[in-house]
């Protein structure tokens, strides 16, 4: 597999879309956070544009719906990367503290060695 030396932020962002519904394996911090940042920027842009035209509100909803499964999948793989079960993301259902706890877990460093969920994650392929 060809692995780029320095993947671009766009490659990191697109990587979870390429593994759309894969809940197995691991995703490193870069993959998770670039995807998260991309989703926030796209959501903010569509939200602002939604103030101008209602069609952007519909597009915002469609993007939100389309990104639901990849968001859950990349979050599960990120938790696998720190040695936790993907089911742990259900902690976010607890108001305020659950979301903060999940945020902290996603910020933890990767386990450098293989764990029960697989080998350490590689950068995305071009």
Order of alpha helices (4+ residues) and beta strands (2+ residues): alpha-alpha-alpha-alpha
